[in-house]
Structures are given as C-alpha cells and as structure tokens.
Amino acid sequence: MTFKLPDLPYAYDALLPYMSKETLEFHHDKHHLAYVDNGNKFAGPGTKYEGKSIEDICKEAFAAKDAPVINNIGQHYNHIHFWKWMKKGGGGKKLPAKVQKLVDEIGGFDKVRADFIAAGVGQFGSGWAWLAVKNGKLEVQKTPNGENPLMHGAKPILGVDVWEHSYYIDYRNARPKYLEAWFDNLVNWEHVEEMLG
C-alpha cells in the first residue's frame, strides 16, 4: 500500500481564529507530506510492512524499535486523525453519550479537560497528548515524537499535536494557551465517538 496525504476535511481558513491558514498550510502541506513521503520509503511497497494496516505497522514498528517507521508512519496515523479531530465550531461540553460515559467514569469533563491540557503542557519537547481507551477505561496519556497509544496497547480516541509547528505561528511559545483554545473551540467530538467504534 502506498501512503497518501489526505485532503483537509475543511478549508485552510476554517479554524480561524484558533488555528491560522498559515499554520494549516505549513502543517498539512509540508510537515504531514514529509511523513507520508518518508513513510513510503521506510514502510511502503517492497518493505516488510507492505500490505499491512497502518495500525498494525505502528504496533510492529514499535515492538521492533524501528525508529524511522515509528516516527513517520506513527506521525502519518496521528495526523490522519488530527485533521478530523478538529472542526469549525468544535469544542464545548456536549459530548456524545458513549464518550460522556467514559469521561464520567474518570472524574467528569472538567477533570478530563484539565488532565488532558496538563499532559500536553507536560510533554517535554515534541509529542502528543491523548485520550485513549485501555482495558475498557479512559486514560489521559502523552507520548514523545511520533508515538501513539496504539504502540502502548491502547486505543486512541482523541489526540492533540504539541510539536511546535502545530502552534508556534499562532501562539509562539504559549503551549498552554494553544491547548486550551484547541480543546474548548476545535475538538470534533463526533470523530472521537467514531474512534470508539
């Protein structure tokens, strides 16, 4: 299977004022494209990963400590969903029932929001903050670089990119401000529900 850059599910200016057109152009058209191009080199046709699902490649590469694949295919997987985890007019406290139930089991919306933002702020350097399901329970997680919860035996249902290219144009070094704006105004809870399956 050849990996391809997916189209953004909205216009480049759709997420204003919380994420700029310039950020999306650089992040999607340059950074994500580079992960796709490198991913095809390291895990595309003719490699031992050929024909496998992207989820299986993530898990296998992590088990094998295959850094180029972890970082490029991991990032491709993360970004395929990152674009869908955002929408114009997103955020808010009205969650789909299945998601709400998991959130309530670990302390409710405000606690989950605070823990998720803290995970993103506390991820040293580049990486991601996550809501993931492990053994039927919701967990807040963080991972470095291109890693994701799949590689750690969990199912990601929401992830935010805390690499500087995700926010530096709009927020400079104010990562907490970016995370708050992102969670409160951009999260597409319908895609979170879809990820639950």
C-alpha positions in Angstrom: 0.0 0.0 0.0 1.3 3.4 -0.9 0.6 6.1 1.8 -1.1 9.3 0.6 -1.6 12.7 2.1 -5.3 13.1 2.8 -7.1 16.3 1.9 -8.0 18.5 4.8 -11.7 18.0 5.7 -12.3 21.8 5.6 -10.9 25.0 4.1 -7.5 26.2 5.3 -9.1 29.2 6.9 -12.0 27.2 8.6 -10.4 27.0 12.0 -9.8 30.7 12.5 -9.2 32.4 14.9 -7.9 29.4 16.8 -5.7 28.0 14.1 -4.5 30.1 11.2 -4.5 29.4 7.5 -0.7 29.7 7.5 -0.4 27.0 10.3 -2.6 24.6 8.4 -0.8 25.2 5.1 2.6 24.5 6.7 1.5 21.7 9.0 -0.6 19.8 6.4 1.1 20.6 3.1 4.7 20.4 4.3 5.0 18.5 7.6 2.4 15.9 7.0 3.5 15.4 3.4 7.1 14.8 4.6 5.8 12.0 7.0 3.9 10.4 4.1 6.9 10.6 1.7 9.3 9.2 4.3 6.7 6.6 5.4 6.6 5.3 1.8 10.4 5.0 1.8 10.5 3.1 5.1 7.3 1.1 5.2 5.8 1.3 1.7 5.9 -1.2 -1.2 8.8 -3.6 -1.1 9.3 -3.4 2.7 8.4 -6.0 5.3 5.4 -3.8 6.2 3.8 -3.9 2.7 0.1 -4.8 2.7 -0.3 -4.3 6.5 -2.8 -1.8 8.0 -1.4 1.4 9.3 -2.4 0.4 12.9 -0.5 -2.9 12.6 2.5 -1.1 11.2 2.5 1.3 14.2 2.4 -1.6 16.7 5.0 -3.8 14.8 7.5 -1.0 14.3 7.3 0.0 18.0 7.8 -3.6 19.1 10.9 -3.8 16.7 12.2 -0.4 17.9 12.1 0.6 14.2 12.6 4.4 14.8 12.1 5.7 11.2 8.8 3.8 10.9 7.6 4.7 14.4 8.2 8.4 13.7 7.0 8.6 10.1 4.1 6.1 10.0 3.2 7.0 13.6 3.0 10.6 12.6 1.0 9.8 9.5 -1.5 7.9 11.5 -1.6 10.7 14.2 -2.2 13.4 11.6 -4.8 11.5 9.5 -6.9 11.7 12.7 -5.6 15.1 13.9 -7.3 16.9 11.0 -10.6 15.0 11.7 -10.4 15.7 15.4 -10.9 19.4 14.6 -13.8 21.3 13.1 -15.2 24.8 12.9 -17.4 25.4 15.9 -16.0 22.4 17.8 -15.3 22.0 21.5 -18.0 22.5 24.1 -19.1 20.3 26.9 -21.9 18.5 25.0 -20.3 15.1 24.3 -21.8 12.0 22.6 -23.3 9.7 25.2 -20.7 6.9 24.8 -17.9 9.4 25.3 -19.6 11.1 28.2 -19.9 7.8 30.0 -16.2 7.1 29.8 -15.4 10.7 30.8 -17.7 10.4 33.8 -16.0 7.2 35.0 -12.7 9.0 35.5 -13.9 12.2 37.1 -16.0 14.1 34.6 -15.5 16.7 31.9 -13.6 19.4 33.9 -11.1 16.9 35.3 -10.5 15.2 31.9 -10.1 18.6 30.3 -7.6 19.7 32.9 -5.6 16.4 32.8 -5.5 16.4 29.0 -4.2 20.0 28.9 -1.7 19.2 31.7 -0.5 16.2 29.7 0.1 18.4 26.6 1.9 21.1 28.6 4.0 18.5 30.4 5.1 16.6 27.3 8.8 17.8 27.2 9.8 18.6 23.6 7.8 17.3 20.7 4.9 14.8 21.1 1.2 14.4 21.7 -1.4 14.3 24.4 -4.2 11.7 24.2 -7.5 10.4 25.4 -7.2 6.6 24.9 -9.1 3.6 26.0 -7.2 0.8 27.7 -8.9 -2.3 29.2 -12.2 -0.6 28.7 -11.3 2.6 30.7 -10.5 6.1 29.5 -6.9 7.3 30.2 -5.1 10.6 29.6 -1.7 9.8 28.0 1.2 11.6 26.4 3.8 10.3 24.0 7.0 11.7 22.6 7.6 12.4 18.9 5.6 10.1 16.6 4.5 7.6 19.1 0.8 7.0 19.8 -1.4 4.9 22.2 -1.6 2.0 19.7 2.1 1.4 20.4 1.3 1.1 24.1 -1.6 -1.3 24.0 -4.3 1.3 24.0 -6.9 2.7 21.5 -6.5 6.5 20.8 -9.8 8.4 20.6 -8.5 12.0 20.8 -5.1 13.4 20.2 -3.5 16.9 20.1 -0.2 17.6 18.4 2.2 19.6 20.7 5.0 19.8 18.2 5.9 23.4 17.8 4.9 23.5 14.2 1.3 22.9 15.3 1.1 26.1 17.2 4.1 28.4 17.0 2.9 30.6 14.2 -0.3 31.4 16.2 0.7 31.1 19.8 4.5 31.5 19.8 5.8 29.6 22.9 2.4 29.7 24.8 1.6 26.0 24.5 -1.0 26.1 27.4 -2.9 28.8 25.6 -2.9 26.7 22.4 -4.1 23.6 24.2 -7.0 25.5 26.0 -8.1 27.1 22.7 -7.9 23.8 20.9 -9.8 21.8 23.5 -12.5 24.4 24.0 -13.1 25.5 20.4 -11.9 22.9 17.9 -12.5 19.4 19.2 -14.7 17.4 16.9 -16.4 15.1 19.5 -18.2 13.2 16.7 -14.8 11.9 15.4 -13.9 11.0 19.0 -17.1 8.9 19.1 -16.3 7.3 15.7 -12.8 6.3 17.1 -14.5 4.5 20.0 -16.1 2.2 17.4 
